[in-house]
Amino acid sequence: MPALRQTGVAALAALAISASPVWADSSWDGSLELEQRLFFESDPTAGNSQGQTSARLQMEFFLDWNKGDDQLVFEPFVRLDSQDDERSHADIRQLIWTHLARDWEFSAGIGHVFWGVTESQHLVDIINQTDAVENIDGEDKLGQPMLRYQYFSKLGNIDAYLLPLFRPRTFSGPDNRLGGGLLVDTDREVYQSDDEETHLDYALRYSNTVGDWGLGFSWFKGTSRDPDLTRFFDPSTFSTTPYYAQIDQLGADIQITTDAWLIKLEAIQRNYDDPLLEDFAAATVGAEYTLVGIFDSAYDLGLLSEYSWDERDQRATSAFQNDIFLGARLALNDISDSELLFGFSNDLDDSSSRGVFVEANTRIATAWTANVELRYFAADNPRDPLFALRDHSFIQVGLEYFFD
């Protein structure tokens, strides 16, 4: 977000806080994390660097007044990175006012919305832009300016969104190993719409719970959050300029909960206004089964399996076009809230294309948490999205301090 817009938003927040009644309830909390990443192999294009150190500060200010019917949430975010200037960045994850009524809510500001039920990828999650410099998994999102209206009824819930300002995706700089060597010019993005980043996007979502079924159906019309990096790709310099097309997307996310089983589905149909881009359907379907108290212990083990399909097949820009994902989630249920998550994905068209990740975290003191993340990439086909990452497997250790 441009500095002028950030300054204006911050000024509005200060005004809202100062204008709130003295009997309003408020709280500050946050966390500070030191992160060390170590790559298993050196890379001459990145100065043979195998280490990457960074620090992250994330805070949340919460204010409510009018007997709790009005709320304000402010979440600033800052990261400083030793290797990548593009990864050293700041963002407003949330700065949003919400008014709550009996059967509806209205929100205005910068917010975060998550849609989806599957583990390996989130096809339907389209409101917020990916903060791609944070991690390779696409889980981190930029704050999205929005107006949001939610209506609740026995027949289901309806969410309506107006999205007046587009956030372009962040990309790693030339010194970041996880950029795969691709240089992305983020200073001059190209848009299909003449309105560029001020194009007004729309979204609707219907959700409901019927017995064991959790249902979500969505529609989005506006600027694609996924940039096309092929149109302006220059093979001589291995550089590109992001191109953002206009799309219509229909989505469905369904979860069935029966005893220890979770059955999950995410599916989309995306149509482009640009005739040079291919319309496509994609889906991820899977199941999760939880073993409670394995071996007569306090541990719970969740077993995960998912299959992802994209009708573009080898033309797909996603790594999940015909892939199987297997995983396990171990919850120790101890006083330290220790958890371990393992995942393995493999391309069914090319057995050499695979990815492995391990994530573990535990609380080591009242206000401290330690976490470990390992990522392994393998691919032999140069057209495979994982090929550029084949020499960039890494392990990452983090120490996080929580305060209030």
C-alpha positions in Angstrom: 0.0 0.0 0.0 1.4 3.4 -0.9 2.8 5.4 2.0 0.2 8.2 1.6 -2.7 5.7 1.9 -1.1 4.1 4.9 -0.7 7.5 6.6 -4.4 8.3 5.9 -5.6 5.0 7.3 -3.5 5.4 10.4 -4.9 8.9 10.9 -8.5 7.6 10.7 -7.6 4.9 13.3 -6.2 7.5 15.7 -9.4 9.7 15.2 -11.7 6.7 15.8 -9.8 5.8 19.0 -9.7 9.3 20.3 -13.4 9.8 19.6 -14.5 6.7 21.4 -16.3 7.0 24.7 -14.1 6.9 27.8 -15.9 3.8 29.0 -14.8 1.9 25.9 -12.8 -1.3 26.6 -9.5 -1.7 24.9 -6.4 -4.0 24.9 -3.0 -4.2 23.3 -1.1 -7.5 22.7 1.4 -8.8 20.2 4.4 -10.9 19.5 8.0 -10.5 18.5 9.7 -13.4 16.7 13.4 -14.0 15.7 13.7 -16.4 12.8 16.7 -18.2 11.4 16.5 -20.1 8.1 19.3 -22.4 6.9 19.4 -23.8 3.3 20.9 -27.2 2.8 22.8 -26.2 -0.4 24.7 -23.1 -1.4 23.6 -21.0 -4.4 26.2 -19.1 -6.5 23.5 -16.8 -7.8 22.7 -15.6 -4.3 26.3 -15.2 -3.2 26.5 -18.8 -1.9 24.4 -17.7 1.1 22.9 -20.5 3.1 21.7 -18.5 6.1 18.8 -16.0 6.3 17.9 -14.2 9.5 14.8 -12.1 10.1 12.7 -10.5 12.9 9.0 -10.0 12.9 6.7 -7.8 15.0 3.0 -8.2 14.9 0.6 -6.4 17.2 -3.2 -6.2 17.8 -5.1 -3.3 19.3 -8.8 -4.1 20.1 -11.4 -1.5 21.1 -15.1 -2.0 21.7 -17.8 0.5 22.8 -21.5 1.0 22.6 -22.0 -2.1 24.9 -19.8 -4.1 22.6 -21.9 -3.4 19.5 -19.0 -1.4 17.9 -15.5 -2.8 17.6 -12.2 -1.7 16.1 -9.3 -4.0 15.4 -5.9 -2.7 14.4 -3.1 -5.2 13.4 0.2 -3.7 12.2 2.9 -6.0 10.9 6.7 -5.4 10.4 9.5 -7.7 9.2 13.2 -7.0 8.8 15.2 -9.5 6.8 19.0 -9.9 6.6 19.1 -11.1 3.0 16.1 -9.8 1.0 15.3 -6.1 0.9 11.8 -7.0 -0.5 11.1 -9.2 2.5 11.9 -6.3 4.8 8.4 -4.7 4.7 5.5 -3.4 6.7 1.8 -3.9 6.3 -1.5 -3.2 8.0 -3.0 -6.7 8.3 -6.2 -5.3 9.8 -7.6 -1.8 10.6 -11.4 -2.4 10.6 -14.5 -1.1 12.3 -17.4 -3.5 12.8 -20.9 -2.7 14.0 -22.9 -5.7 15.3 -26.6 -6.0 15.3 -29.0 -8.9 16.1 -28.9 -10.5 12.7 -26.4 -8.5 10.7 -22.9 -7.0 10.8 -21.3 -4.2 8.9 -17.5 -3.7 8.6 -15.4 -1.0 6.9 -11.6 -0.7 6.7 -8.7 -3.1 6.0 -9.7 -6.6 6.9 -8.8 -10.3 6.5 -11.2 -13.0 5.3 -10.4 -16.7 5.0 -12.4 -19.2 3.0 -11.6 -22.9 2.7 -11.4 -26.3 4.3 -8.6 -28.3 2.7 -5.0 -28.5 3.9 -2.8 -28.7 0.8 -4.1 -25.6 -0.9 -7.0 -23.1 -0.6 -8.6 -22.7 -4.0 -11.6 -20.7 -2.9 -9.7 -18.2 -0.7 -9.6 -15.1 -2.9 -10.4 -12.0 -1.0 -7.0 -11.2 0.4 -3.8 -11.0 -1.6 -0.9 -13.4 -0.8 2.1 -11.9 1.0 4.5 -14.2 -1.0 7.7 -12.8 0.6 6.7 -14.3 4.0 6.7 -18.0 3.2 6.4 -20.4 0.3 3.1 -21.9 1.4 0.9 -18.9 0.5 -0.7 -18.9 4.0 0.3 -15.3 4.8 -2.0 -12.5 3.4 -1.9 -8.8 3.0 -4.7 -6.6 4.5 -7.5 -5.9 2.0 -9.5 -2.6 2.0 -13.2 -3.6 2.1 -16.8 -2.9 2.9 -18.4 -6.0 4.2 -22.1 -6.8 5.1 -23.1 -10.0 6.7 -26.6 -11.2 7.2 -27.4 -14.2 9.5 -30.6 -16.3 9.3 -31.8 -19.8 10.0 -31.6 -20.4 6.2 -27.9 -19.5 6.1 -25.6 -16.6 6.1 -24.9 -14.2 3.3 -21.7 -12.1 3.1 -21.4 -9.3 0.5 -18.1 -7.4 -0.2 -17.1 -4.3 -2.0 -13.3 -4.2 -2.5 -12.2 -0.7 -3.7 -8.5 -1.1 -3.8 -6.4 -3.9 -5.2 -3.2 -5.1 -3.4 -0.6 -6.5 -5.9 1.3 -9.6 -4.7 4.6 -9.2 -3.0 7.6 -11.0 -4.6 11.0 -11.9 -3.3 14.0 -9.9 -4.4 17.1 -11.2 -6.2 18.8 -12.2 -3.0 16.0 -14.4 -1.7 16.6 -18.1 -2.3 12.9 -18.9 -2.4 12.3 -16.7 -5.4 13.8 -19.4 -7.6 16.0 -16.9 -9.4 13.0 -15.2 -11.1 13.2 -11.4 -11.1 9.7 -9.9 -10.8 9.4 -6.2 -11.4 6.8 -5.1 -8.8 7.3 -1.4 -9.6 5.3 -1.4 -12.9 2.5 -4.1 -12.7 0.3 -4.3 -15.8 -3.5 -4.5 -15.4 -6.2 -5.5 -17.9 -8.5 -2.9 -16.4 -7.9 0.8 -17.2 -8.7 1.4 -13.5 -5.6 -0.6 -12.5 -5.4 -1.1 -8.7 -8.5 1.1 -8.1 -10.9 -1.3 -10.0 -13.9 -2.0 -7.8 -14.2 -5.8 -7.1 -17.2 -7.6 -5.8 -17.8 -10.8 -3.9 -20.7 -12.8 -2.5 -20.7 -15.9 -0.3 -23.5 -18.1 1.1 -22.7 -20.4 4.0 -24.8 -22.7 6.1 -24.6 -25.8 8.3 -27.1 -28.5 7.6 -26.7 -31.5 9.9 -23.2 -32.8 9.4 -22.6 -30.7 6.3 -20.8 -27.3 6.3 -21.6 -25.5 3.0 -20.0 -22.5 1.4 -20.7 -21.1 -2.1 -19.0 -18.0 -3.4 -18.8 -15.7 -6.4 -16.0 -13.2 -7.1 -15.8 -10.6 -9.9 -12.8 -8.4 -10.3 -9.0 -8.4 -10.5 -7.4 -11.8 -10.2 -5.2 -12.2 -7.1 -3.0 -14.6 -9.1 -0.8 -12.7 -11.5 0.2 -14.1 -14.9 4.0 -14.2 -15.0 4.3 -15.6 -18.5 3.0 -12.8 -20.7 5.9 -10.5 -20.1 8.6 -13.1 -19.3 12.0 -12.3 -20.7 14.0 -15.6 -20.9 17.3 -13.8 -21.6 17.2 -12.1 -18.1 14.9 -14.5 -16.4 12.7 -11.6 -15.4 9.0 -10.7 -15.7 6.4 -8.1 -15.0 3.1 -9.3 -13.3 0.0 -9.1 -15.3 -3.4 -8.9 -13.5 -6.4 -9.9 -15.5 -10.2 -9.5 -14.8 -11.9 -12.7 -13.8 -15.2 -14.3 -12.7 -14.8 -17.1 -10.2 -17.4 -19.4 -8.7 -16.3 -21.5 -5.7 -17.6 -24.1 -3.4 -16.1 -25.4 -0.1 -17.8 -28.3 1.7 -17.0 -30.2 4.9 -18.8 -33.2 6.2 -18.2 -34.0 9.9 -19.0 -37.5 11.1 -17.6 -38.8 14.3 -13.8 -38.9 13.8 -14.0 -38.2 10.0 -13.8 -34.9 8.1 -14.6 -35.1 4.4 -13.5 -31.9 2.5 -13.9 -30.4 -0.9 -12.9 -27.1 -2.5 -13.7 -26.4 -6.2 -13.6 -23.4 -8.5 -14.5 -22.4 -12.0 -12.5 -19.4 -13.1 -13.3 -17.5 -16.3 -11.0 -14.8 -17.7 -12.1 -11.7 -19.5 -8.8 -11.8 -21.4 -9.1 -14.2 -24.4 -5.4 -15.1 -24.2 -5.8 -16.7 -20.8 -7.5 -20.1 -20.5 -10.6 -20.6 -18.4 -10.3 -23.6 -16.1 -11.9 -25.7 -13.3 -9.9 -27.0 -10.4 -10.7 -29.0 -7.3 -9.2 -30.5 -4.1 -10.9 -33.3 -2.3 -9.8 -35.2 0.8 -10.4 -36.6 4.2 -9.1 -36.3 7.7 -9.4 -39.1 10.3 -8.5 -38.4 14.0 -7.3 -41.2 16.3 -8.0 -40.0 19.8 -5.7 -41.1 22.6 -3.4 -43.3 20.5 -1.6 -46.1 22.4 -3.6 -45.2 25.5 -1.9 -41.8 25.7 -3.1 -38.2 25.8 -1.9 -37.8 22.1 -4.3 -37.3 19.2 -3.2 -38.2 15.7 -5.0 -36.8 12.6 -4.4 -38.6 9.3 -4.7 -36.4 6.2 -5.1 -37.3 2.5 -6.1 -35.1 -0.4 -6.1 -35.2 -4.2 -5.8 -32.0 -6.3 -6.9 -31.7 -10.0 -6.6 -28.8 -12.5 -8.2 -29.3 -15.9 -5.3 -27.4 -17.5 -3.1 -30.3 -16.7 0.6 -29.6 -17.6 -0.4 -26.0 -18.6 -1.5 -25.2 -15.0 0.5 -22.5 -13.2 -0.2 -24.3 -9.9 2.0 -27.1 -8.6 -1.2 -29.0 -7.7 -2.6 -30.0 -11.1 -2.7 -33.8 -10.6 -1.2 -34.4 -7.2 -1.7 -36.5 -4.1 -1.1 -35.1 -0.6 -0.6 -37.2 2.5 -0.1 -35.9 6.0 -0.4 -36.3 9.7 -1.1 -33.9 12.6 0.0 -34.9 16.1 -1.4 -33.0 19.1 0.4 -33.9 22.4 -2.3 -32.2 24.4 0.3 -31.1 27.0 0.6 -27.9 29.0 2.9 -26.6 26.3 0.3 -27.0 23.5 2.9 -29.0 21.5 2.0 -29.9 17.9 3.6 -31.6 15.0 2.4 -31.4 11.3 3.8 -33.5 8.5 2.9 -33.3 4.8 4.0 -35.0 1.6 2.8 -34.2 -1.9 3.7 -35.9 -5.2 2.8 -35.3 -8.8 1.0 -38.3 -10.3 2.2 -37.4 -13.8 5.9 -37.1 -12.7 7.1 -39.1 -9.7 10.2 -36.9 -9.5 8.1 -33.9 -8.5 7.5 -33.9 -4.8 7.4 -31.6 -1.8 7.8 -32.4 1.9 7.2 -30.2 4.9 7.4 -30.6 8.7 6.1 -28.0 11.2 6.4 -28.2 14.9 5.8 -25.8 17.8 5.7 -25.8 21.6 5.5 -23.3 24.4 8.7 -23.3 26.4 7.7 -20.7 29.0 4.7 -18.6 29.9 5.3 -16.1 27.1 7.7 -17.9 24.8 7.1 -20.3 21.9 9.6 -22.2 19.8 8.8 -23.5 16.3 10.6 -25.5 13.6 9.8 -25.7 9.9 11.4 -27.9 7.3 10.7 -27.7 3.5 12.1 -30.1 0.9 11.6 -29.7 -2.8 12.4 -32.1 -5.7 11.7 -31.9 -9.5 13.5 -33.0 -12.7 11.2 -31.4 -15.2 12.1 -27.7 -16.0 8.4 -26.9 -16.7 7.5 -28.0 -13.2 6.8 -25.1 -10.7 9.0 -26.9 -8.2 12.0 -27.1 -10.5 13.2 -23.6 -9.6 13.1 -24.6 -5.9 14.9 -27.9 -6.2 18.2 -26.6 -4.7 16.5 -24.5 -2.0 15.3 -26.9 0.6 15.7 -25.4 4.1 15.1 -25.7 7.8 13.8 -22.8 9.8 13.9 -22.2 13.6 11.9 -19.5 15.3 11.6 -18.1 18.8 8.5 -16.0 19.5 7.8 -13.8 22.5 4.2 -12.8 23.3 3.3 -9.7 25.3 0.3 -7.7 26.4 
